[in-house]
Amino acid sequence: MTKNEYIGRLKSCLTALPPNEREEAVSYYEEFFEDAGEENTASVIAELGSPEKLAKNILSGQDSDEAVWSEKSAEEPPAEIKTESTSENKKTSGVVKDNNVTIIAIVILALTCPVWGGAAIGLVCAVFGLLLGVAAATGAMILGGVTMAVYGFVNLFGSGDIINLGMVGGGLILLAIGLFLLVPAKWLYTKGVPAMFRGMGTLWRRLFGSKGAE
Amino acid sequence: MAFPISAALLDALVLAIVSKEDTYGYKITQDIREAMTMSESTLYPVLRRLQKDECLETYDREYMGRNRRYYRITPKGISQLNLYREEWKLYKKRVERILEKGEVS
């Protein structure tokens, strides 16, 4: 086998490589033969092994980090421009799409404001009403119960009336209900309200925060 | 040779050879083969990797009416070589201690 035959077969075994990588490898071995000198061609071929074996060696060097090599292949000027512009296009269209979605969402929200606005205000008022109601009920039960019990107890010594005894009993029952109501009220104010505000914050960020971050 | 060459050692030797003067593939191969058994096909992937890692860069020069590709060490290659040299000193010390005296430490 001559040097040229060897190089030709090597070249045809490296079609899996990007053109510039193949050229690089082939010219390396062309130079290698020339530097070894014509008289050593046979011993170089004996040392390198068959072109197929050498090609495998070159290709396996590539396999270990394929990503880097494909990145190298992108260094060819036309390929680079092509990939760059495609990725750029993708990026731009992605941004445009995102912006469009946000704008459409805001427009729809604004247009349908009369429909959901009332409901939303109603919902917010209902929630605050419920919160206030629970607090008021709890407070009223406890205060009322204590007052009633004390009033009945004091008058019980004055007149010994059976009604005053009933007042003491009723007051204690009210106090018990009030104290019992403290449990859900406490939960509502320590857990429910912060959670609600957190939820509102998240909703706000999702609607407007991402736009500010862009 | 009884001891196989590791990829890191080969990298270190190539960097050391190129750091002395810019040189070409065939010459590097022969220089390394002065010290140890290595197939002539071993070096190309090593050179490609060192280039890829920006430890070596290449330029072409005409020689006897044809092109010859030269390799030159980069600043990154020099610092990598210094790292290898330090590592090698430690490695050599530990291996020799065991090999020559049978002592671990």
Interface residues (C-beta under 8 A of the other chain):
Chain A: E24 A25 S27 Y28 Y29 E31 F32 E34 D35 A36 V44 E47 L48 G49 K53 L54 N57 I58 S60 G61 D65 V68 K72
Chain B: Y24 G25 Y26 K27 T29 S39 E40 S41 T42 Y44 P45 L47 R48 R49 K52 R66 N67 R68 R69
